[in-house]
Structures are given as C-alpha cells and as structure tokens.
Amino acid sequence: MLFPFIILLWISIPGLIAQSAALLPDGQASSYVLGPDDQIVIHGIDIDEIAEKPVQVGQDGQISLPLLGTIRVGGCTVRELEAALRLKLSAIIRSPQVSITVTEFRSQPVSVLGAVNNAGVHQLRGSKTLTEVLSMAGGVRQDAGYRVNVVRKAEWGKIPLSNAHSVESGKYSVAEINLKHILAASSPDDNIRICPEDVITVPRGELVYVVGEVTKPGGFVLNDNESVTVLQALALAGGLRAGASPKAARVLRPIDGGKRKTEVAVDLKKILSGRSPDTPLKADDILFVPVNVPKLAGLRAAEAAINIGTGLVIWRQ
C-alpha cells in the first residue's frame, strides 16, 4: 500500500550505487549511460504513481518523480538506476519491482561528416568503435579518402593515439586515423572507442581519372601523400582496349582553381616502350585515351563527363 505523499528530498543516485551493487545480477549491467534529453519509462508492480509514464532527463541530468522527488540520473547506467530506485523505494513499499526502458536515446550524439553515405548526427546507444559509427553512418562513399579526422571535447579525455594533440587551449583533442589500416586490420588499436559529442570527418579523397578506351574507366582514389604516373593510372584502369589510340592520349589538368582545364599531350606508345619518361599526374587530372584519331569533341565530352559526375565509377585501391 502506497501513501499519497511526496518525499521532498534531493537524491543523488550515483551515491547509492555502491550500496545497491549487490542487487545487480552478474552480466546484466547495461552499457548505456543516461544523460540529458534521454526519455525513459519506469515499469513497476503496484507503483501506480510513477509506473508506465514517460520521463525525460533534464539538461541538468535530473528527473522528478512522485514519491521520490528530484533524482540525479545523469551518468548512471540503466541497470544502476533500476537498482538505486529499488533501494530507495524499499523504504516505502516491500520488495519493489522496478525496470526501466529507454524509449528515446538523445544524450550520446556523435557527428559524422564528409564522404559518408548518411552524414549527420547519430546516437551511440552504448560503447561503439570508429568502424561501428562509420557503419551507422552508412559506410564511407566510394570517393572517400583513406584518413579520418576525430575531434573530441577535453572532458572526455585525450584521444588515445600517438598523433593526438590539443587545440584551442586544450578544449579539444584532435587526431588523424588511417582508415585503410583499420579496414585491413593492420592497426586494430587505431579503431578507437568513440565518445559522445565526438566529431568524425571523412574527407573526400584525391582522385585521378582515366576515361576513354581503357578496360576500367573511372576515378581512382589516391592514398594520402600518394602520387601516380600515367602508366600507374593506366594499370589501375586495366590497360588499353584494342581500339585505343595511345599516341593521341591527353591529360586534362585543372588550372585557375578548377575554372579551366589545360590539355597536355601524352604519347602512351612511347612511354610504354620506354622511349619517353613516364608523366606524373596530379589530383583531379584526367587521362583521356581516344579511339583512333583524337577528336576535340571527344576531349570535350570527357571533360563534361567529369564535370557533371555522370557515367563514371569511382574505384578504391
């Protein structure tokens, strides 16, 4: 039997956790930590005053409940809060049965920006690694580079990587991570745990394009600090087709900040035979291999295809 009164008492739930630890069954502790804007529903037998009613955690990490008054829940896991509520309610009713469901997860946002398929703000809902968060964001796009930048608020500690450094007078920790190493499992320690309010940015990779009479036309993502030559780009594109005119190949190179392009003649036949030096390519260069005799219209068509981004596949090494 419950009495219709409210205990006007400031209750610090974290302070009760040590007392209530014995009430937690082994292996059932929830990894989700409650925080501001989360919404919970408390389920309880014969506790009509608080049961089955949605309660939102305030910006100060507190909730207000009939019978119990103001309760600080920010920083508690769901299981810790259940145990602490049972302990507190035991002073009012005999053997209280309490369980909690999180109906809205809002307190652990992480921002994922850049070359991912579903950029935006995502909720961690527990412990997540970098690759798991990128998967939540739909994975990286084909034009993504091979590095990821992570910015973390100082209150969550320094990012546990050797290249992590502080910025803005120590307010943030910043680190760069080689995504290719993580995906290849060559540096599993770099697949760090992500903290709430982290900002993860996946920059678009630098690309070179190979179009025309090649086996696999499209754009090719370069590794960081990597440059390729004409022959290397040709190899990435699977080599020449039978109807190609290697002597008439051209490189279309952006100038004036990408507003215009200049054409550089490239004799692939001489390069392949070793009679001419291999030509280095820069980011956003377009290697165009025409059919038979080169035509200006063909070059312009290749340039237009790059500009509007249609009909081209992006390949990752």
N, C-alpha and C positions, 0 to 999 in steps of 0.2 A: 504494500500500500504506500503510495507516494503522497507527501504532504504538499499542498499548493503554496510553496514559498520559494523564493529565490535567494540563494546564498550570495550576498554581495561581497565577493571575495576575489582578489587578484590571484589567479592560479598560474604558476609557472610550470608548464608541463615538462620541459626539459629537466627541471629539478626533481620531478617524480620518477624519471626514467630509471634511475639507479634502484629505487625502491621496487619498481614494477618489473624489473628484468626477469624475475623468476616466473612471471606469468606468461612469458613469451615462449611458445613451443619452439623447439630446435628447428632451424632451417626454414622458418616461416616469416622471418623479418623481411619486410618489403624494402626494396631499394629506392623507392620513390620518396623523395623528401618534399614535404608540403611547404608551400610558400604563398606569397601574395597572389590573389586572384584565382587560386585553385578553388574548385567547388566540391564539397563533399556531402554525402548523405550518411547519417548515423542510423544504423539499424539496431533496435534493442527490444527485448521482450518486456512488456509491462512498463515501458518508459515512454508513455504517450507524449509527454511534454517536449521531448527532443527527437523522438524516433521518426524516420522517414521524411524528414524535412530537409531540403537542400540548404546548405550553409556555405557562404563564400568567405574565404580567408581575406581579411582586410590588408591594406598596404602595410600596416604595422605588424603583420604576421599573427593577428589575433582573430578569434571568433567569439561570439557572445551566445551563450546557451541558457535557456531556462534551467533553474535548479543549480546551475554551476557558475553562472555569471561569465565574466571575461576570462578567456583562456588563451594563452600564447601557444600557438601550434607551429609557427614558422620554425623550420629546422628539424622537425620531428618526422620520422617515417610514419607511414600509415599504421604499422603494427605497434610502434611505440605509443602512438596516440591512443589506439584501442586499449592497450594495457593500462595507460595512465588514467583514461576515463573509467575503466572498470574499478581501478583502485579508488578513485575519488567517489564514484557512485556507491561503492560498498559501504560508505558511511551513512548512506540514506536508505538503500534497499539491500536485501540479502542476495548475494551471488548474482550481481548484474551481468547480463549477457549483452555484449556490445560488439558490433562490427562496423567497419567504415568502408564505403565505396567512394572512390574519386570519380565524379561524374564529368568534370571539366579540368583538363590539365592546362594551366596557363602560367605557371611560375618558373618554368625552366626553358625560356625561349633561347634559341640559337639562330643566328642569321647565316644563311648560306647564299653567297652572291657569285656572280660571274658565269662561267661557262658550265652551268649545270642545267639539267632538264626541268627542274622545278624550283627555281630560285625563290627565296623568301624566308619567312620566319617559321621555324619548326620547333616543336616541343620535344625535349629529350625523353621525358617519361622514364627516368631512371638512368643508369650508367650506360653510356654509349661511346664507342670509339670513333675516330675520324672517318674510317671507311663506312661505318654503320650510319653516321649522319649524312655522308655523301649519298648513300643508298636511299635514305629517307628523302633526299632532295632529287630523287630520280636518276642519280648517277651523273657522271660527267658527260658533256657533249663530245662529239667527235672532234670538234675544233679546240678542245681544251688543251692547255699546256700540260707540262709534267711537273708543275710545282703548285703547292697550295700554301696560302698565307693564313696564319691564325693570329687573331688579336684577342687578348684576354685581359679582363679587369684585374688589377692587382689584388683585390680582395679574395680572388680565387687562387692566388699563388702564382709563382713563375711557371711558365710553360716548361716541362721537363725535357728540354732539348739543349744540346750544346750551343746551338746558334741563337738561342733565345736571348733577347735583350729588352731593356726597359725603354719606354719612350714617354714623353710629356711628363717629365719629373717623376717618373716611377708609377704613374697612374695605370699604365698598361704594359703587358708583356707581349712581345711580338716574335714570331718565329716563322721560318720558311721550311716546308717539308717537301721532299721529293716524292711525288705521287707514284712515279714509276717504280721506285724501290719498294714502296708499300705493296702495290699490286702484285709485284713479282715475289713478295715475301722475302726479299733480301735484307730488309731492315725492319723487322717486326716491331722493334722498340719505338720506331717513329710513328706507329699507329696509335697515337696518344688518346687518352680519355678526354672527351670534350666536356667543358663546364658550362653551366648556364650563362647566357649573355655573351658567349664567345661569338666572334665574327669570323667566318670562314670564307675566304675569297679564292676562287679558282680562275686565274687569268686565262684569257684566250691565248692559245699557243701561236708562235710564229709559224707561218706556213710558206711553203713554196708550191707552185702549181705546175703541173705538166699536162698539157692538152694537145689534142690533135691525134696523129697516127701513132699512138702508143697503146700497149696492151691494157694498161690500167690507168686511164686518165683521171685526174682529180687533184686535190690538195693534199699535201703531206706535212704532218705536224713535226716540227723540229724539237729535239731535246733542248733544254736550256743550254745556252752558250755553245750551241752546235751550229756549224755551217756546212753546207753541202755544195758539191760541184755539179756541173751539168751532167757528167757521167753518173754520179751517185743518184741524182734525181731521176735520170733515165732508168737506172736499175730499179729504183723504188717503183717506177711506173711499169715495170715488167718488160722494158725494152721496146724496140721499134716494131711496128706492123710491117707486113710485106709491101704495102703500097706507100710507105713513107718516103719523103724526100729529105734525107739527113743533111744534105749540103745547104738546104734553104731554111734551116731552122732559125728561129729568132728567140731572143729573150726580151720580154716586155717588162720594163722596170719603172716603178712609180717614181716620179720626181715632183718637186714643189708640194711636198706634204701629201702626195697621192692625188693631186688635182689633175696631173697629166702623166703620160707614160712615154718613155723613150724606147726605141727599138734598137737592139744590139744583135748584129748578125753573128750566128754561131754555125760553123761548119762541123756538124757532128761526124761526118765521114772522116775528116782529117783528125779529129780528136780521138775517134775510135781506133784509128790506125797509128796513133802516136805521133803524127806529123805536126800537130798543133797542141799547145798546152791546154789542159782542162780549165774551164772557166768557172770561177766561183759564183754562186748565186747568193743573193741577199733575201731577207724576209720579204714576202709578197711578190717576189719575181715570178714571172710566168714563162715557162719554157714551152714554146709552140712549135710543133713538128707538123709541117703541112703535107698534103698529098701531092706528089709530083712537083709541079712548078708552083712556087709560093704565089699567093694572090693577096693583095692588100685587103680585099673584102674578108678573106679568111682570118687574117690577123685581127681585123676589127671585130669579127664575130667572136673570136676567142676572148678579146678584151671585154666585150659586152657580157659574155657568159660569166666572167669573173666578177664584174661589177654588180650584176644583179643576183649572183649566187645561185643560179639555176643550172640544172643538168650536171652538177659536179659532185663527186663523192669526196669526203674527207677521210683520208687514211691515216691510221696511227701505227707507229712502228712497234 
